[in-house]
Amino acid sequence: MQKNNIPKVPEEDRLFRYVGDFEGKNVLITGGMGFIGSNLAIRLAGMGAKVVLLDAMIPDYGGNLFNIKPVESMVTVNFGDIRNDNTMNYLVKEKDYIFHLAGQVCHVMSLTNPFPDIDINIKGAAVLMEACKKNNPGVKVIYTGTRGQYGPSVHLPVNEEAPTRPKGIYEISNLAAEQIIKVYNDIHGIKSVMLRLTNIYGPRAQMQHHRFGVVNWFIRQAMDDETLKIFGDGKILRDFLFVNDCVDAIIMSAATPEAYGEIFNVGIDRPTNFIELAEAIIKVAGKGKWEFAPFSAERKAQEPGDFYSDISKIKRIIGWEPKIGLEDGLRGTISYYEKQKKYYW
Ligand SMILES: NC(=O)c1ccc[n+]([C@@H]2O[C@H](COP(=O)([O-])OP(=O)(O)OC[C@H]3O[C@@H](n4cnc5c(N)ncnc54)[C@H](O)[C@@H]3O)[C@@H](O)[C@H]2O)c1
């Protein structure tokens, strides 16, 4: 056991074979107090990495101090902003890996105010990569973009060769950030992996408003015995990935030399429609009900239709595939929030 009772990654865990890649290594996670960043921090600390978290804790975004409770004495937290080049010039130094997860993540907000996306997601990526170029060009960078970068699917499942025709500013800003990071990989030799995440759900997501991930919001509503609103006919397909699987994909891609310079989908090749999703959540929560509701004009304009990820590339090159099915993931999520509700509601 390590300090604070975080168990070392056990032999039967698929990350066990990667412990040597991270033990004693210096790691920076931008957006580390947020949903995915904090889950990643807990796993990397369990692998023996020296973890620094950077987060601006912008109100209404996903940062939550409680998220890192299990590792608070094992990680270093820096409350700073990725747009600040002095901060970034300092923090990138001597790092072996940088996981870039900080961002404005609300695609609905990006329609009414595009500037946080442009400023945080696009400029922030450029500030980070310039800091790496000047201070630590040997670092490895892992970026988490979104499946929304594809826009409407031309075929299903969607592979990495599909056209990128994003339908909103958030999605454009993620695509721009990805391409900025790829330029620094291709031109300046800063090794980077670009991931396109599908809808991620699980413990440590913000649960106070509906503007982030739909699965977590439905979970809150079911736990509160409320009515889940399903837009349209509920038949739109999506892939919903549990955060532990997502974190494994991020860590495994960082530890795979062949992954650098490449773009990978991180998703699940078993699609679910929104009616199935709502019914599974209500079943696992043992509460709540659902009804149809009309799309708002904004949501309708941004809805890209059916999407699920082709994950054959990440399976082939990195050897990652999801392990946790929807019901198990929902059970894990609901049991977490049942215990820790007061920190999230
Ligand atoms: N959650 C998903 O379903 C999903 C899907 C696709 C892509 N992603 C991407 O993964 C990344 C992480 O998403 P998440 O769900 O953990 O979001 P999150 O909102 O929970 O975490 C993002 C964190 O970044 C921090 N942050 C925002 N602006 C910052 C700045 N200027 N400087 C420093 N910190 C800042 C926030 O305070 C927050 O803690 C994002 O880039 C997001 O676009 C997430």
The ligand as an ORCA input file, in Angstrom:
! r2SCAN-3c Opt
* xyz 0 1
  N     -16.578     14.405    -20.313
  C     -16.782     14.074    -21.567
  O     -17.765     13.401    -21.907
  C     -15.801     14.519    -22.631
  C     -16.043     14.085    -23.943
  C     -15.172     14.483    -24.930
  C     -14.077     15.274    -24.628
  N     -13.868     15.684    -23.356
  C     -12.706     16.554    -23.116
  O     -11.956     16.046    -22.013
  C     -11.398     17.142    -21.282
  C     -11.777     17.000    -19.824
  O     -13.195     17.018    -19.725
  P     -13.963     16.842    -18.347
  O     -15.239     16.194    -18.661
  O     -13.072     16.267    -17.338
  O     -14.286     18.353    -18.017
  P     -14.305     19.123    -16.619
  O     -14.997     20.405    -16.861
  O     -14.791     18.267    -15.519
  O     -12.747     19.389    -16.381
  C     -12.066     20.423    -17.042
  C     -11.256     21.170    -16.006
  O     -10.508     22.174    -16.681
  C     -10.456     23.295    -15.815
  N     -10.173     24.481    -16.609
  C     -10.999     25.107    -17.471
  N     -10.409     26.190    -18.004
  C      -9.155     26.226    -17.480
  C      -8.050     27.098    -17.655
  N      -8.143     28.166    -18.465
  N      -6.919     26.855    -16.976
  C      -6.822     25.787    -16.124
  N      -7.861     24.933    -15.907
  C      -9.004     25.154    -16.584
  C     -11.820     23.337    -15.165
  O     -11.798     24.091    -13.969
  C     -12.113     21.867    -14.957
  O     -11.718     21.451    -13.660
  C     -11.931     18.429    -21.923
  O     -10.966     18.936    -22.794
  C     -13.137     17.949    -22.708
  O     -13.389     18.751    -23.830
  C     -14.703     15.326    -22.351
*
